[in-house]
């Protein structure tokens, strides 16, 4: 009888270890899927911008041709947009996002807690314009109000664990 109990205890421990490992791997897969989706978006954007710039280069090579319109004959002019360069360099990464949304992405990618000052710097580098007299306070306040974040120190934030986020 005791031998049977030992076997059951051993199996329970093994089951528990497998469940824990499965949870870890599922979390890792979730992070990888998010990263893959982001990379796919950037790849698609870069390919689109490449096609646009290649078309502009073709048009520029035709600039020796003359356009005639109501203003009279003039050469065709094509310029490479600064916006295309900004997007490719990642300087428009957070433009269409809210502060909490972009901060969440930054913290998830960094996989560590960050001070609001560092978050503000990354948001600005990503093209976000923070309005207000005190941008640092604006960023910290908007993050404090979002349930996806936890405060881990003075003006230092991290994302809540995925398990906790799903439960809430």
N, C-alpha and C positions, 0 to 999 in steps of 0.2 A: 504494500500500500504506500509506504513512504517513497519507494522508487517512482511510483506513478506521480506523486506530488512533485517530486524533483523534476520530472519530465515536464509537467504542466508549468511549473515556475520558469523553467528554461525556455519553454515555448512562448510564454507570456513576455518574457524579457526580449526575446528575439522579435516578436510581433511589435512590441513597443519601439525597438530600435529601428525596425523597417518603416514604421509609421513616421517616426521623426525624420528619418533620411528622406522619405517621400515628400514630406512637407518642405524640407530644405530645397530639394530639387525643384519642386513646383514653384517656390518663390524665385529661384534662380531662373527658371524658364520664363516666368512672367517678366522679369527684368530684361532678359534677352529678347523676348518678343517686342517689348516696348522699344528697345534699342534698334532692333531690326526695322520696325515700322518707321522710326525716325530716320534711319539711314536711307531707307527706300524713298522717303519724301525728299531728302536732300539730293539723292541721286537723280530723281525725276526732275527736280528743280534745276540742278546743274546741267542735265541733258537739254532741258528746255532753253535755258540761258545760252548754252553752247550753240543750239540751232539758231537762236535769235542773233547772236553775235556773228555766226558764220554767214547768215543771210545779210547782215549789215556789211560784212567784209566784201561779199559779192557785189552788193550795191555800190560800195566805195570804189571797187575796181571799175565800175561802170561810170564813175564820176566824170570821166572825160566826155561822156555824152552830154548833150545839152537838153535841158528841160525848157519847153516853151509854154508859158501860160499868160495870164492877163498882165503880168509884170514884165513880160518879154523874155528873151533867152537868158538863161543862167545855168551855171554848172549844178549838178546834183550833189548835195552835201549830206553826208551821213556821219553821225558821231556816236561813239560808244558811250552808253549811258553810265553815269556814276551809280545809279540804282542797281544795275546788273552786277557791278563790281562789289557793291555793299552786300548784296544778297549772297554772292559767292564767298565773300570773306566772313560771313556769319554775323555781320553787323546789323542785320534785320531779323535776327533769329526770334526775338520776342515782341516784335512790333504789334501784332494783332492780338496779343494776349493780355489778360489782366495780370496785375502784380502777383497775386497768390498763385495763379496758374503757372506763370513763368518761374517763380521761386520754387514751386513744387518740382518742376522739371529740373531745375538747377540742382536742388538737393538730392533728387533721385539719381541723377547722373554722377554727382560727386560722392554719393554714398557716405556722407558724413554731415555732421552739424556745421552750420556756418553762422557767423555774426552778421547782423543786418547790414553792417557796413560793406562786407565782402559781397553779400547778395546784391546790394545796391550797385556796386561796381560792375558786377557781372550783368546785371539788367541793363545798365547803361551801355556796356560794351556790346550787348546784344541788340542795341537799337531802341530800347524802350526809353521813352521820355517821361520822367517822373515830375509831375506838376506839384506845386506847393512851395511854401517858403522853406520847409525843412524836409527834403526828400527822404532822408534817413528815417525820420519819425513816421513819414507816410508809409514807407515800406514795412517797418516794424509793426505799425498799427494794423495794416491790412493783413499781415501774416498772423498776428495774434487773434484776429477775428475769424480765421478760417480753421475749421475742425480737422483738417488734414495735417496740421502742424502741432508740435509740442515744443514748449520752451524748455531748453536744457541749461540755460545760463542767462546772465544779463544780456538782453538783445541777441541771444543766440538761439537758433531754431533748428529743428530736425523734423523729418516727416514721421508720422506715426507708423508703427508696424502695420503691414498689410492686413494681418489678422484682426487687429483692433479696428482698423478702418472698416472692414467688412461687417463687423459686429455692430458698430455704431450706425 
